[in-house]
Amino acid sequence: MNTERKRGGRIPKLNPKSHHVMLRFDDDEWMKFLVMYEQTDVKAVFAKARIFGEPFKVLCEDKTLVEYYTKLSSFHSQYRMIGNNYNQVVKELRCHFSEKKAMALLYKLENCTRELVSLTREIVELTRKFEERWSQR
C-alpha cells in the first residue's frame, strides 16, 4: 500500500498571481477604458498589455456584415423556389384552364413578377451601396 498521502484539489500553479492593483479613473478616462475593454475577449491580458506597454491588437468582427450575406443567401434560395413554382404554375394553367382564363391568370402572375423584379433591383442597389461602404476594409 502506498504510504504517501495524496492531497485533493487542483495542482498548484508554477507562477501564482498574488498581487492585486486598483486604479482610479475620471469619467472620460473610464469611458475610453470601457470602450477598449469591451472590444476584446481576453480582459486580463488586455489590462496587462496596456499597463506594460506591450503591443495589443483588437480584432472586431462586424456581425451585420455576416447577417447581411446570410440574408442574401436565403434570398437566393427563395428565388430558386419561386422560379420552380413559376414553372409549375404555368404548366398547370396550360393543362387545366381554357386559353382565355389562363391568359387572365398569367396577366396577374406577370404583375406579381414585375413587383418581384423591382424588389430585386432594390436589393441589388442596396448591396452595391453596402459593398461600397464596407469594401474599404
Steps between C-alpha positions, in 0.01 A plus 500: 500500500623850413601691813502844330189694565340662193367847545175597335435813300657644194868493414682812628610748232871547433475879502195599705360851458452631851523880464193716441501852356223757525473796263285811514372673187310820438186479284671561165781254568250243621293526181811464282610200703158336475492543123839332460418239763172396337667452163710211626416152622801444726452765768796433732747472210369831366558682829852359545598587144380860546689539828830353383488671161496180298339518157142382512271454202124500519326321215136592457257283308212687345197281554281711272714404202459129575125543556464691172669231295296232679182682398627528142560125494149432624361735231689302238342173612157664511543625142580148387181376668298780338637405156410138557148593615463737204570217256255270679225766498539569129490127424184450707332804343569366155366154584191576710353833385360643181723731303305812600502413874869400484590833337316693774682308773832537320442877486465506881811283531686736269413799723627316808818417308551869417473583870754228576738639237475853645566362848800310365639820346467675837685212668779520241528877551514460879767233458709734284474777759585255777807373315618855423471587866669190640738395220767738633588246768 
